[in-house]
Amino acid sequence: MKSLSCLKVGSLEILVSVVIPNHNGSKYLIKCIDSVIGQTYPYIEIIVVDDHSTDNSLEILKRYGEIIRMVVSEDFGASSARNAGMLSSRGGLIALLDCDDLWERDKISKQVDLLRNS
């Protein structure tokens, strides 16, 4: 997975920012983030917004190091966490994923292809 800041058209690549709000979702986080890391589309940045978790979510997120960007917010709820993630994104497209959900490996690739061909 490449992380770069770009919006390109035609045959060139579009960076997709994946925003994951999290509040005490430690039991789901690893599978969720790994489902994004495993995408077949290579131009993705992962932003996880931790909304004042009291479980071990922050410890889990720190293990990913530079693979993800972590934003910490002050328990304002999922909508506010999504907004914070979008504000810190660099991609030309934004994809939202809840911390207790998973994606199929080709989800982003299929969506980018659909947007290119529409």
Phi, psi and omega in degrees: 000128178260140177243113179210160183260107181199152167227112184235157186242158177074235183278353181274170190264152178247129175284129177252124176267121178260120182253123181239107173282142182221133170219106180056040181257028187304328183286349180248339192305314185299311180295322179298305182297318179298330178290336175278316179301327182277008180297145177286337177281124191272345188260079185227139167245141182248123179241118176252123179257111179271119185264065174061049179293147177248001176268201181267026179304315182298322177298317179296314182297321180297332179296335181281346176056229184281357178294328178239160170252127182255131175240133180252128178241177190251055172056050178259001178104169186296320181297316178296321178296319177299315179300318179298319178295318179295323178295331180266002183282156178241356186281162175280340176230149178238133175239134181256137180218124176285151187294345180256017179244163178231155176245147168293152186302332184253016183303305183294318179302314179297318181292319178296317178300317178299317179294321179296323186265009180256000000 
